Amino acid sequence: MSARRPLLPLVFAIAAVAGACQSRPAAPPPAPPVSPDVWAVVDGREIKRDDVERAYRRTVQPNQQVSDDEAMSAKLGVLDQMIVEDIMVAKAKELKIEVPATELDAAFNEGKQKMTDDQFKQELAARNLSADDMREGLRRDLTARKVIEHEVTSKITVTDQDINDFYQANKAQFNLPEDSYRIAQIVVTSVKEQQIANRTGDDATTPQAAQAKVQMIMDRLKSGTPFSELATDFSEDPQSAPRGGDVGLIPTSALRQVPPALRDAVVKAQPGTVSVVPMEGGFTIVALIEKQAAGQRDPSMPQVKDGITQTLKGRREQLLRTAYVEASRDKAVVVNHLARRLAEGQGKLPQTLAPAAPAK
């Protein structure tokens, strides 16, 4: 019995040591110092201030007058997009997805097709960018979209049963008493909105910021970004933004009630046309998806079946794209140093970290 007597005190001693360890966890090792030029780190890959500044200059109107707070808010949004893009580009390497040079050339040339070579050079100079800067930004954007296409869009299926179920649930919608137009929109205002329902939280608050935002959206449309994706990310209309800008079928009689410029952008356009319409200090970017004649329609009509298919695909793609991006971001180790520094400085960067003025 005497050999066993130390056991009970030993158990308590072990428990006490364990409790002490739990109550005083070891301090984590100090984080390595980060250069002021590093604005974010994604899985060990640095996104530097110059990277963000170039991306910002690609998206804003040259020489626009915005406050320092507005500019920094926009750069935070650009950085957030670059973080997601970095994750997608890394995924592309894993999946061995690349953008062929011919495809990049075609997209690049399409983006500047409305400008002469001299005008394009002047535009680059005004933005303090090189052609290589534009090509690299476009390459990364195309790469990220190819990942989404591979991982999300290509895996979406819509069955005949899905189409029939949608038709039966919305049968009245397919009996049109008059000619109608299916449209989508991206609304950009020049005032601060009380409610922002877009995916990025972006809100233009001045006429100059609104104009720059519209220019950025149109540039991205020209480079191939889907209208629905841009509407979800940037539209300031809380009703249509979550639906990729889709406002459904609008009858001719309803269009008579809207401002003439907006009505003409729909009625006089061909399906697939995108127009920018100035609206009360802001803008509406309107896309005409299709025109539909009056009468009862059913899924035996190709345009009806195709329309339902695209609606269902669009809804699922929006949901799955958002889920895929968020899940991918959750798996990554992301440190947004710019956001931290701004939060710690009450919206101001330390003088040594403040962005330098772009070269003239």
N, C-alpha and C positions, 0 to 999 in steps of 0.2 A: 504493500500500500504506500510505503514512504516513497517509492520510486515514481508514483503517479502524482504525488502532491503538487509538484510545480506546474502541472498541466493547466489548471484553472487560472492561476495568475498569468501564465504565458499567453493564454487565449485573450485575456483582458488587455495584456500589454500590446499584443498584435492589433487588437481592435482600437486601442488608443492611438497607436501609431498611424493606423489607417485613417482614423478620424482626423488626426492632425494634418495628414496629407490632404484630405479632402477640404478641410477648412482653409488651408493656405496653399492654393495651387501655385505651381511654379510660374513665374512671370514669363510671358512669351518673349522670344528673342526680339530685340529692336529691329524695326524694318530698315532695310538698307536705304541710304539717302537717295533721293530722286532728283534729277536735274530739274531746274525750273522750266526748262524747255519741254519736259515730258508732261503732257496733259492727261494721259490715260495709259494704263497698261492692261493688256488683254492676254491672259495666259502667257505672260512674260514678253509679249510683243508690245513695243512702245508706239504710241500715237503722239507725235510731237506737235508743238505749237505751230510750226510751219505747215505741217500737214493740214491742220484745221483751218489755218488762215487761207491756204490755197483753195480748199474745198468751199470755204465761205465766199471767197471772191468769185468762184465759179457760179454761185447761186444768186448773188445779189446784183442789182443794177449798178454799173460803175458810177462812182462819184455821188451816190445818193446820200442825202443828209439824214443821218440817224444819230440818236444820242448814244453815249457810251453804254448805257444800260441796255438799250435796245440791241446794239451790236453784240454785246456779250451774251445776252439772252439767245440771240440767233446762233451764236457760236456754240453755246451749250447744246442747242438742238442739233447742229451740224455734228458735233462730237458724239452725241448719242447715236446718230445714224451711222457714223463711222465705226463705232464700237460694234454695232450689229453687222455692218458690212465686213469688218475684220474677221468676225466669227464665221461668216458665210464664206469668205475667201479661203480661210483655213480649212473649212469643210470641203471646199472645192478641191483643194490639194489632196485631201484624204480620198475623195471620190474620183480623182484624176479627171476633173472637169476643167476644160480650158476654153478660152474664147479664140477661135481661129483668127489669124491675121486678116483674112478676107472679110470676116464678119465685123471685126473691129473697124476696118477701113470703111466699110459700107455705112456703119452707124455714125462714124466720125464725119464722113462726107455728107450724110443726110442732115446732120446737125447744123452744117454751115452752108447748105445748098442755096439759101436765100441771100447769101452775101457774096460779094466779089472777094478775090484774094486780098485786095487792099483793105476792104472793109473788115475782113476777118482779122487781119493783122492789127488794124486799129482797135478792134474789139479786145483782142488779147492784150495789147499795150494798155488799154484803159483799165483792164482788170489785173494788170501786173502778172500775167500768166504767159506761159509758153505753150506751143502746140503740144509738146510732150506732156505738160501738166494736164491738159484737157484729155488727151488720149488715155493717160493713166487713170484719171478719174472715171472715164467712160468704161475702161476695161474692168475695173473693179466693180462698177455698177452692173455691167453685163454678167460678170462672173457670179455675183450674188443672186441675180435673177435666174441664172441657169441652175443654181443649187435649189432654189425654190421650185422651179419647174420640175427638176429631177425628183426631189424629195416630197413635194406636195401635189402640184398640179397634175402630174402624170399619173398619180395614183387615185385620182378622183373618178368615180364611175357613177353614172346616172342610168338606172334601169327603166324599162318601159313601165313597170309598176310604179316607180317613183313619179314618172311623168303623169300617169293616169290618176294617181292619188292627188297630186297637186292640182290637176285639172278639175277633179270632182270637188275639191275643197274650195276652188276659186272659179266655179263655172260661170257665175254671173259676170265676172270680169272679162270673159271671152265673148260676151254678147254686146257688141258695140253699137250704140244707137247712132253714132256719127264717126266720121274719120278721126283717128287719134294718133298721137305721137308719143313714142316711148323715149324719154330723155333721161340724162344724168347730168348732175351739176356739181361744180366746186365753187362754193361761195367764199369770197375774200372781202372782208370789210376793213374800214380804216379806223375803227374805234374798238376799244376794249370790250370783249364779249363777257357777259355774266356767266355763260355756260359754254364750255368748250368740250365737244364730244369726239374730236378727232384723236387718232391714236398717238400722235406726238405731243399734243397739248399746244400746238403752235397757234399763235394769235397775232395777226398784224394789227397794230394800234395807231398807225398814222397813214396818211395818203402815200407817203414815200415808201413805207414798209409794205403797204398793200401792193403797190406797183411792182416792187422788187420781188415779192412773193409770187405774183402772177407770172412774171418773167421766168422765175425759177421753175414753176410748174410747167409752163409751156416748153421750156428747154428740155425738161425731163420727159415730157410727152413725145417730143421730137426724137429723143434718144431711145424711145421704145418702152418706157415705163407705162404699165397699164393705167388707164384713166381711173378705174375703180381703186387701185392701190393709192394713187395720189389723192383721190377724194377722201379715202379713209384716213390718210396721214395728215392732210392739210385743210380740208374744207371746214369752214366755220359755221356751217349749218348743222345744228344738233340733230335734226331729224334724218337728213339724208346721208351725212358723213358715215355713220356706222354701217350703212348699206352700200358703201362704195359709190355714193352719189346718186344712186338710182332713185328717181321719184315716180317711177311707174308710167302708166299710160295717161296722157293728158288729152282730153277731147278738144276738138276745134273751138267749141263754145267757150271753154275755160281759157284758151290761149287768147281769145279776144279781150280778156280782162287784164292781161299783163301789159307792161310797157311795150310800145311798138318795136323798139330795138331788140328786145328779148324775143318777142313774137316772131319777128322777121328772121332771127337767127335760127329759129326752129322750122317755121313754115317754108321758108325759101331755101332751106339747106337740103342736101342729100344725106341719106344715112351714112354714118361714119365721119361726118363733119364735126369739127370742134371749133367753137367761136368764143371770143372774149367780148363780153358786153359790159360797158361801164354802167354801174348801178349805184346811185346815191352816194357818191364818194368812194365806193368800193367797186367790186367786179363780180360778175357771174361767168364762170367758164362753163359753157353748156355744150353737151355732146348729144347729137341726135342719133339714137341707136336704131330706130326703125319707124316706118310709117305703117299704119294698119287701117284698112278700109272698114267701113261700117258693116255690121252683120254678125251672125252667130258663127263662131269658129270652134274647131275641135282638134285634138291631136293628130287626126288623119291629115291635116294640112301641114306641109313641111315647115312653113314659117312658124306655126304655133308650136309644133314639137321642138323645133330648134330654139324658139324663144324660152320655152319652159326649161329645156335642158341647160341653156346658158344661165338662166336665173338660178337654178338649183346648183349648178357648178360654181357660180359666182359666190353664192352663200357659203357653200362648203369650203371653197378655196379661201375665202376671207377668214373663216373660223380656223381652219387648219394651218394657214400661213401664220396667223397670230400665235397659235399654240406652238407651232414649230419654232418660231423665232424666240418666243419666251422660254421654251424648254432648252433651246440651244444656249441662250444667254445664262440660264440658271446653272448649266453645267460648266460654264466658263468662269475663270477667276478674273474679275473685272475690278479695277481700281480707277475711279474717276478723280484724278488729282485736281483737275480744274474745279469741279463741283465742290470738292472739299475745301479748297483754298478760298473760293468765293463765299462759302458758308461761314468759314472761320473769320473772314474779313468783312462780314456784313455786306456782301455784294461787291467788294473791292479787292483787287489783287494787290499783294505787296508790290511796291514800286519796281523791284527787280524782276517781277513776274509779269508786269503789264505788257501787253502786246506792243511791239514797235509799230510805228506808222508805216504803211506800205510805201515802197519806193516809188518815186514818180518816174 
